[in-house]
Amino acid sequence: MSSPGFLVFLLSLGHFCTDFIQGALPALLPFLKDRFDLSYAVAGMLLMAAPLTSSVIQPFFGYFT
């Protein structure tokens, strides 16, 4: 289960997920705000946290791949 191909697949999947969230979060934010009764401050922090976490995670995906 820890074959190199499987590990590369997991890294690729993680990379895809972070890229997908980057594009999907701004479009989904109005729905999430209403659904979870978020304030504008919390919604703004979500938008800020997504690129910050991506900036930290993406180099690790690149390094390990």
C-alpha positions in Angstrom: 0.0 0.0 0.0 3.0 2.3 0.3 4.2 1.8 -3.2 5.8 4.9 -4.9 2.9 5.2 -7.3 0.3 5.2 -4.5 2.2 7.9 -2.7 2.5 10.1 -5.8 -1.3 9.6 -6.3 -1.9 10.8 -2.7 0.3 13.8 -3.2 -1.4 14.6 -6.5 -4.8 14.3 -4.9 -3.8 16.7 -2.1 -2.5 19.1 -4.6 -5.7 18.9 -6.6 -7.8 19.5 -3.5 -5.9 22.6 -2.5 -6.1 24.0 -6.0 -9.8 23.2 -6.2 -10.6 24.9 -2.9 -8.8 28.0 -4.1 -11.2 28.4 -7.0 -14.4 27.1 -5.3 -14.3 28.9 -2.0 -15.0 32.4 -3.2 -17.9 31.1 -5.3 -19.3 29.0 -2.4 -18.8 31.7 0.3 -22.3 33.3 0.1 -23.9 29.9 0.5 -21.6 28.9 3.3 -22.2 32.2 5.1 -26.0 31.7 5.0 -25.9 28.0 5.8 -23.6 28.3 8.8 -24.7 31.8 9.9 -21.2 33.2 9.5 -20.3 36.8 10.2 -18.5 38.8 7.5 -15.4 38.7 9.7 -15.4 34.9 9.8 -16.1 34.7 6.1 -13.2 37.0 5.4 -10.9 34.9 7.6 -11.9 31.8 5.6 -10.9 33.6 2.4 -7.6 34.6 4.0 -6.9 31.2 5.4 -7.3 29.3 2.2 -4.4 31.0 0.3 -2.2 31.1 3.4 -2.5 27.3 4.0 -2.1 26.7 0.3 1.1 28.7 0.3 2.5 26.5 3.1 1.3 23.2 1.8 2.1 23.5 -1.9 5.9 23.6 -1.5 5.7 20.3 0.5 3.7 18.7 -2.3 6.3 19.8 -4.8 9.2 18.7 -2.7 7.9 15.3 -2.0 6.7 14.7 -5.5 
